[in-house]
Amino acid sequence: MKKNILVVDDEQDIRELISDLLETKGYRILTACDGEDALSKMANESFDLFIIDMSMPRMDGMTLLKEIKKIQPLAVVIVLTGFSSIEGAVNAIQAGAFQYISKPVKAKELFEIVEKALDYSEELYGPLQKTIDTGSLSIDPLEPIILHGFTAEEKAEFYALGKVVTFQIGETIQLSENKNGSIMIIDSGEVSAWMSNSNFDYLKKFDSWGEESIILAGTIPVSLRAESPVTIRFFERKRILDFFSFKGEKLLKRFIINISSSLSLKWRKSIQRIVMLKLVTNND
């Protein structure tokens, strides 16, 4: 099977040079003109290797590296740098990049580093890909999973139950002040989830948290933190149960099914991330 490589550089001649060279070796190459373009392509494609420029408009290479690692913790990344930016490349390696290549790009060096990087990627992903199905874990929802199948009117009525709260970058998010638990839905922004000082998930618009409180009257001890300005809608457990006692058993059954689907997807994704992070820690 051909290896997929994403080449990210704002200079077209550099992108084309690297693409042309690597295609002679049988690799499948996609290119992106900057970090935002790269993240857009990641939403629709999976890659065995990333080659990214350190200096780009809109999103620099270090920021892109961090974003790639959020989505794909074991991503193998090679950074491209000019001679004057070697220090930045070293910082990128400390942040998780595999290696750097200095510009102007030399074919022999490129081939050697790419081959080593792909061997390393195979070592990391080979056993993991056989045991974990990741195919559906990166799908962006167009609505909260827990409200799937609700009519527009039912969604509006459910949303009206929520209390809207905003948080600033770095603030800790308390799911509920009472012991009965609650569910939250992200209206905007990004939230990181932590357990035992390990970041194992990121939540964004339409993602939810705390679904298990409906069943267990409590939540799993996880720390949530705002990674950007965040707006969250909180739904107290009692108000939710009162809502469904009024709406009827049919809608409640749909809601429980949705909760089960959301929890299954979330914990599959979280377990995958925890396993990956554990592998990275062990390899270090």
KELUM-558521 format. One record per atom (N, C-alpha, C): residue in three letters; x, y, z. Coordinates in steps of 0.02 Angstrom, whole numbers, plus 50000, padded with zeros to 5 digits. Example, Ala and Ser with C-alpha at 12.3 -4.5 7.8 and 13.67 -1.06 7.14 Angstrom:
2
Ala506604971650390 Ala506154977550390 Ala506604983550390 Ser506424988850354 Ser506844994750357 Ser506455000250394 
***
This chain:
284
Met500424994150000 Met500005000050000 Met500445006250000 Lys500275011149958 Lys500665017349955 Lys500605021150020 Lys501165024150040 Lys501165028450099 Lys500915035450080 Asn500485038150122 Asn500215044850111 Asn500635050050148 Ile500865055050112 Ile501275060250142 Ile500955067050126 Leu500905071250177 Leu500655078050167 Leu501235082950171 Val501335086850118 Val501865091850116 Val501545098750122 Val501775102550173 Val501485109050187 Val502015114450182 Asp501945118950135 Asp502415124450126 Asp502065129950087 Asp502165136150105 Asp501835141650070 Asp502185143350004 Glu502775140449992 Glu503125141649928 Glu502965136049880 Gln502645137749824 Gln502425132749776 Gln503005128749747 Asp503565132049733 Asp504125128349703 Asp504405123149751 Ile504395124549816 Ile504635119649866 Ile504145113749869 Arg503495115249871 Arg502995109949873 Arg503065105349812 Glu503135108349754 Glu503185104449692 Glu503825100449690 Leu504385103349713 Leu505025099749713 Leu504985093549756 Ile504755094349818 Ile504715088649864 Ile504215083549838 Ser503645085849813 Ser503135081349786 Ser503405077249728 Asp503735080649681 Asp504005077149622 Asp504535071949643 Leu504975073849689 Leu505505069249711 Leu505205063049745 Leu504735064049790 Leu504465058449828 Leu504015054049786 Glu503685056949736 Glu503265052849692 Glu503685047949651 Thr504315049649638 Thr504755044949602 Thr504895038749644 Lys504795039249710 Lys504905033549755 Lys504255029649768 Gly503715031749735 Gly503095028049741 Gly502635030249796 Tyr502795035849829 Tyr502365038349882 Tyr501775042349852 Arg501225042349888 Arg500645046549868 Arg500705053149905 Ile500755058649868 Ile500885065149898 Ile500295069749890 Leu500085072849945 Leu499615078449943 Leu499985084549969 Thr499785090349946 Thr500115096549968 Thr499605101449997 Ala499865105750040 Ala499465111150069 Ala499885117550070 Cys499555123250060 Cys499925129550054 Cys500055132850121 Asp499715130550174 Asp499845133250241 Asp499525128750292 Gly499565130750356 Gly499315126550410 Gly498575125350408 Glu498185130550393 Glu497465129750391 Glu497255125050334 Asp497595125650278 Asp497455121150222 Asp497635113950241 Ala498175113050279 Ala498385106350300 Ala497865103250346 Leu497605107050394 Leu497105104450440 Leu496465102650404 Ser496295106550353 Ser495705105050312 Ser495785098350277 Lys496385097050251 Lys496505090750216 Lys496515084850265 Met496745086150327 Met496745080750377 Met496035078550395 Ala495545082950385 Ala494855081250401 Ala494585075950354 Asn494905075250295 Asn494655070650244 Asn495145065150225 Glu495755065650249 Glu496275060850230 Glu496675058850292 Ser496955052850292 Ser497435050750343 Ser498125050450312 Phe498635052150352 Phe499305052550325 Phe499795048650369 Asp500285045650335 Asp500805041950369 Asp501375046450390 Leu501425052250358 Leu501985056750371 Leu501795063850351 Phe502055068650389 Phe501945075750375 Phe502615079050366 Ile502675083150314 Ile503275087250303 Ile503035094450302 Ile503235098450352 Ile502945105050359 Ile503495110350365 Asp503365116050334 Asp503815121750338 Asp503725125250405 Met504265127850433 Met504215131250498 Met503945138350491 Ser504065141550434 Ser503865148550426 Ser503335149150372 Met502705150350394 Met502145150950348 Met501665156250372 Pro501295159450327 Pro500775164250348 Pro500175160650378 Arg499765164250413 Arg499145161950445 Arg499265157150503 Met499705152250494 Met499855147550547 Met500565144950538 Asp501005146450585 Asp501705144350576 Asp501785136850589 Gly502375134350575 Gly502495127150579 Gly502425124350650 Met502655128150701 Met502595125750769 Met501875125050791 Thr501465129950772 Thr500755129650788 Thr500425123750752 Leu500595122850689 Leu500315117250651 Leu500525110650681 Leu501155110050702 Leu501395103950734 Leu500965102250795 Lys500815107150836 Lys500415105950896 Lys499705103950878 Glu499425107050825 Glu498755105250804 Glu498735098150776 Ile499245096250738 Ile499275089450711 Ile499305084450768 Lys499705085950819 Lys499785081350876 Lys499145080750916 Lys498735086050917 Lys498085085450951 Lys497645080350915 Ile497645080750849 Ile497215076250810 Ile497505069250806 Gln498155068750799 Gln498495062450788 Gln499115062150832 Pro499045060050895 Pro499605060450943 Pro500245057050920 Leu500195051850881 Leu500795048250859 Leu501025050450790 Ala500765056150766 Ala500965058550699 Ala501715059350695 Val501995057150639 Val502715057950626 Val502795063950581 Val503175068950605 Val503225075350571 Val503955077150558 Ile504095078950496 Ile504745081750477 Ile504645089150465 Val505085093350492 Val505015100550482 Val505545102950433 Leu505345107850392 Leu505795111050345 Leu506005117850373 Thr506635119550367 Thr506865125850395 Thr507445128750356 Gly507475135350355 Gly508055138650326 Gly508635138450376 Phe509225139850352 Phe509825139550394 Phe509765144050455 Ser509445149850446 Ser509395154750501 Ser508875152650554 Ser508495147350540 Ser507965145250587 Ser508095138450618 Ile508725136450621 Ile508885129950649 Ile508645129350721 Glu508705134850759 Glu508485134650828 Glu507745132950833 Gly507345135750786 Gly506635134150785 Gly506505126850769 Ala506915123950726 Ala506845116850709 Ala507005112450770 Val507515114450807 Val507695110750868 Val507115111050918 Asn506805116950925 Asn506225117550969 Asn505655113150945 Ala505575112650880 Ala505035108350852 Ala505165101050869 Ile505785098950866 Ile505955092050884 Ile505795090750957 Gln505955095650999 Gln505795094951070 Gln505045094651081 Ala504665097651035 Ala503935097651040 Ala503625091451007 Gly504035087050978 Gly503765080850951 Gly503905079450879 Ala504255083950844 Ala504435082550774 Ala504955076950772 Phe504955073150717 Phe505425067550710 Phe506115069950691 Gln506165074450643 Gln506815076850617 Gln506695083150578 Tyr507225086650560 Tyr507145092550518 Tyr507595091950456 Ile507395095450404 Ile507775095750341 Ile507905103050326 Ser508535104750313 Ser508715111650297 Ser508585113150224 Lys508355119250211 Lys508295121650142 Lys508955124550120 Pro509145124050057 Pro508765120750002 Pro508765113250010 Val508205110149991 Val508115102950000 Val508565099149952 Lys508915094249980 Lys509345089849940 Lys509005082949934 Ala508975080349874 Ala508605074149861 Ala508835068449905 Lys509485067349910 Lys509745061649948 Lys509555062150022 Glu509635068050050 Glu509445069050120 Glu508695068050130 Leu508305070750085 Leu507575070050089 Leu507375062750088 Phe507645058850041 Phe507475051750036 Phe507665047950100 Glu508255049250126 Glu508495045650185 Glu508055047150246 Ile507905053450257 Ile507515055350317 Ile506795052950310 Val506505053550251 Val505815051150240 Val505775043650252 Glu506255039950227 Glu506245032650236 Glu506285030850310 Lys506725034150346 Lys506785032850418 Lys506145034750455 Ala505845040450435 Ala505235042750468 Ala504655037950456 Leu504605035350395 Leu504065030550381 Leu504175023950416 Asp504795021850423 Asp504945015750462 Asp504725016750534 Tyr504865022750561 Tyr504675024250630 Tyr503915024450636 Ser503575027350586 Ser502845027550587 Ser502545020550586 Glu502855016150547 Glu502625009150544 Glu502705005750611 Glu503255007050645 Glu503375004150711 Glu502845006350761 Leu502655012750757 Leu502155015450804 Leu501455013050788 Tyr501275013350725 Tyr500575012150706 Tyr500425004950687 Gly500925001250666 Gly500794994450642 Gly500354990250689 Pro500574988950751 Pro500174984850797 Pro499524988350816 Leu499544995050822 Leu498954998650845 Leu498394998450794 Gln498564999050730 Gln498054999150678 Gln497704992450671 Lys498024987150694 Lys497704980550689 Lys497194979550745 Thr497244983450798 Thr496804982350856 Thr496284987850866 Ile496384993750835 Ile495924999250846 Ile495655001750780 Asp494995002050775 Asp494675004850715 Asp494625012350724 Thr495005016150685 Thr495005023450692 Thr494605026750637 Gly494295022950595 Gly493995025750536 Gly493455030950548 Ser493075030050603 Ser492515034650614 Ser492635039350672 Leu493245039750697 Leu493365043550758 Leu493485050950746 Ser493585053050685 Ser493745060050673 Ser493185063750637 Ile492585060750635 Ile492025063850601 Ile491765069850642 Asp491715075750611 Asp491465081650645 Asp490705081450644 Pro490375081550702 Pro489645081450702 Pro489355088050679 Leu488775087850647 Leu488425093850626 Leu487895095750677 Glu487835091850729 Glu487375093050784 Glu487625088950843 Pro487415090550905 Pro487605086250961 Pro487345079150950 Ile487775074250960 Ile487575067250951 Ile486985065550996 Ile486965068451056 Ile486435066751103 Ile485755069251081 Leu485735073651031 Leu485085076251006 Leu484925073650936 His485285068550914 His485165065650848 His484455062750845 Gly484105064250791 Gly483425061650782 Gly482885065950813 Phe483075071350850 Phe482585075950877 Phe482335080550821 Thr481715082650826 Thr481475087650779 Thr481775094450797 Ala481725099150751 Ala481995105850764 Ala481665108950826 Glu481015107750834 Glu480655110350892 Glu480905107050956 Glu481005100450954 Glu481255096951014 Glu481955099151034 Lys482375100350983 Lys483055102850997 Lys483025109751030 Ala482585114051003 Ala482525120851031 Ala482285120551103 Glu481805116251116 Glu481545115551184 Glu482075112851231 Phe482475108151207 Phe483005105451249 Phe483535110751263 Tyr483735114351211 Tyr484235119651219 Tyr484005124951270 Ala483355126151272 Ala483085131251318 Ala483185129251391 Leu483315122851403 Leu483435120551472 Leu484125122651498 Gly484575124151451 Gly485275125051469 Gly485435131951496 Lys485955132251537 Lys486225138451563 Lys486885139951526 Val486925145651494 Val487515147351454 Val488045150751497 Val488655148051494 Val489215150751533 Val489815151451487 Thr490195156851495 Thr490795157951455 Thr491415157051499 Phe491955154751469 Phe492595153751503 Phe493145156651460 Gln493675158951492 Gln494255161551458 Gln494815156351455 Ile495305157551413 Ile495855152751404 Ile496175151051470 Gly496255144551483 Gly496585142251543 Gly496135141051602 Glu495515143251599 Glu495065142351656 Glu494835135051661 Thr494765132751723 Thr494505126051736 Thr493745126251731 Ile493465121151701 Ile492735120851691 Ile492445115751738 Gln492015118051783 Gln491665113651830 Gln491015111451797 Leu490935104851792 Leu490345102351758 Leu489705103951796 Ser489725103251862 Ser489125104551902 Ser489325105651974 Glu488975110252007 Glu489115111552077 Glu488725106852123 Asn488205103552097 Asn487825098852139 Asn488045091752126 Lys487855087152168 Lys488085080252164 Lys487685076152114 Asn487165079052085 Asn486755075152039 Asn487015075251968 Gly487525079351955 Gly487835079351889 Gly487445083351838 Ser487735084251780 Ser487425087751725 Ser487775086051660 Ile487485088051605 Ile487785087251539 Ile487965094251513 Met488515094751477 Met488675101051446 Met488765099951371 Ile488585105051332 Ile488685105051259 Ile489085111251241 Ile489615110451201 Ile490035115951181 Ile489675119951127 Asp489565126451140 Asp489285130851089 Asp489825133651044 Ser490405135151073 Ser490965137751034 Ser491615136851074 Gly492175136751038 Gly492825136151071 Gly493055128951078 Glu493615128051113 Glu493915121451121 Glu494085120151195 Val493955114051216 Val494065112051286 Val494495105751286 Ser494995105651330 Ser495415099651337 Ser495185095651398 Ala495225089051393 Ala495035084551448 Ala495655081151475 Trp495715081051542 Trp496315078451575 Trp496125073251627 Met496545068151633 Met496475063151685 Met497175061251709 Ser497295061751774 Ser497955060251803 Ser498515063951766 Asn498395070351753 Asn498885074751721 Asn499035072751648 Ser498605068651618 Ser498685066751548 Ser498095069651507 Asn498265073251455 Asn497755076051410 Asn497535070551362 Phe496905068451367 Phe496695062751326 Phe496135064451277 Asp495895070651276 Asp495375072251227 Asp495315079751219 Tyr495035081851162 Tyr494865088751149 Tyr494135089151127 Leu493775093851154 Leu493075094851137 Leu492985101351100 Lys492545101251050 Lys492415107351011 Lys491655108051001 Lys491465112650958 Lys490755114150948 Lys490345107850935 Phe489785107250971 Phe489305101850968 Phe489525095651008 Asp490145095451031 Asp490345089951075 Asp490015090851143 Ser489895085151176 Ser489565085251242 Ser489995081651293 Trp489835082851356 Trp490195079451410 Trp489725078351468 Gly489825072851505 Gly489435071451565 Gly488815067251554 Glu488765064051494 Glu488175060151479 Glu488045054551530 Glu488585051851558 Glu488495046251605 Glu488125048351668 Ser488085054951682 Ser487745057251742 Ser486985055851739 Ile486725055151679 Ile486005053551673 Ile485875046551699 Ile486355042151688 Ile486265035151708 Ile486525033951779 Leu487095037051795 Leu487435035551858 Leu487345040751913 Ala487015046351896 Ala486935051851944 Ala487605054151970 Gly488085054651926 Gly488755056851944 Gly489175057051882 Thr489795059451888 Thr490225059851830 Thr490905056851845 Ile491255054851793 Ile491935052251800 Ile492395058151815 Pro492855057351865 Pro493285062951885 Pro493785064851831 Val493595069651790 Val494015072051736 Val494065079651743 Ser494645082351730 Ser494745089551732 Ser494665092351662 Leu494265097551656 Leu494145100851592 Leu494425107851594 Arg494745109951538 Arg495075116451536 Arg494935119951470 Ala494795126451472 Ala494675130351412 Ala495345131451376 Glu495385129451312 Glu495975130551272 Glu495905136651227 Ser495315139651228 Ser495175145851192 Ser494575148951228 Pro494375155051211 Pro493745157551239 Pro493185152651222 Val492815150551272 Val492335145051264 Val491645147251289 Thr491145145251252 Thr490445145951275 Thr490145139051281 Ile489875137651340 Ile489605130951355 Ile488895131551382 Arg488495126751362 Arg487805126451386 Arg487745120551434 Phe487555121951497 Phe487505116851549 Phe486775114851559 Phe486665108251565 Phe485995105451574 Phe485995101251638 Glu485635103451689 Glu485615099751752 Glu485205093351743 Arg485435088151776 Arg485135081551769 Arg484385081551785 Lys484185084951839 Lys483485084951859 Lys483045088251806 Arg483285093751777 Arg482885097151726 Arg482825092851663 Ile483355089051648 Ile483325084651590 Ile482805079151601 Leu482825076051660 Leu482355070651674 Leu481635073151676 Asp481545079251703 Asp480865082251704 Asp480635083451632 Phe481085085751590 Phe480925087051520 Phe480675080751485 Phe481025075251495 Phe480835069051460 Phe480225065751492 Ser480105066851556 Ser479495064251586 Ser478885067751555 Phe478985074051534 Phe478445077751502 Phe478385075951428 Lys478965074951394 Lys478955073651322 Lys478765066451305 Gly478855061851351 Gly478625055151339 Gly479185049951331 Glu478995043651336 Glu479465038151336 Glu479835037351270 Lys479505038651214 Lys479825037751148 Lys480435042151140 Leu480365048551157 Leu480935053051150 Leu481475051451201 Leu481275049251261 Leu481765047351311 Leu482175041451287 Lys481865036451256 Lys482235030751230 Lys482735032951176 Arg482515037651133 Arg482975040351082 Arg483575043651115 Phe483445047451168 Phe483975050951204 Phe484465046051235 Ile484215040751265 Ile484655035751297 Ile485085032251244 Ile484785030751187 Ile485165027751132 Ile485725032551110 Asn485555038951104 Asn486055043951084 Asn486615044551135 Ile486425044351199 Ile486935044651252 Ile487405038651246 Ser487125032851235 Ser487545026851228 Ser488015027451169 Ser487765030051113 Ser488185030951054 Ser488735036051067 Ser488555041551100 Ser489045046751114 Ser489595044151161 Leu489395040651214 Leu489895037951260 Leu490345032851227 Ser490045028551185 Ser490445023451151 Ser490965026651106 Leu490755031551066 Leu491215035051021 Leu491755038751061 Lys491545042151113 Lys492005046251153 Lys492535042051186 Trp492335036451217 Trp492825032551254 Trp493255028251208 Arg492995026351150 Arg493435023151100 Arg493985027951080 Lys493795034151067 Lys494275039251047 Lys494765040651104 Ser494505041151165 Ser494935042651222 Ser495415037051237 Ile495165030851233 Ile495595025051245 Ile496145024751193 Gln495975026251130 Gln496475026351077 Gln497015031451094 Arg496805037551114 Arg497285042851129 Arg497715040951189 Ile497415038051241 Ile497795036051300 Ile498315030751282 Val498105025851241 Val498575020651219 Val499145023751180 Met498985028351135 Met499505031651095 Met499995035551139 Leu499705039351187 Leu500135043351231 Leu500575038751274 Lys500315033051294 Lys500695028251334 Lys501275025551292 Leu501135024051228 Leu501665021651184 Leu502215026851176 Val502005033151168 Val502495038451160 Val502925039051222 Thr502595038751281 Thr502965039351345 Thr503455033551353 Asn503235027551336 Asn503685021651342 Asn504275022151294 Asn504135024851233 Asn504685025451184 Asn505185030751205 Asp504945035751244 Asp505415040851268 Asp505865037951321 
***
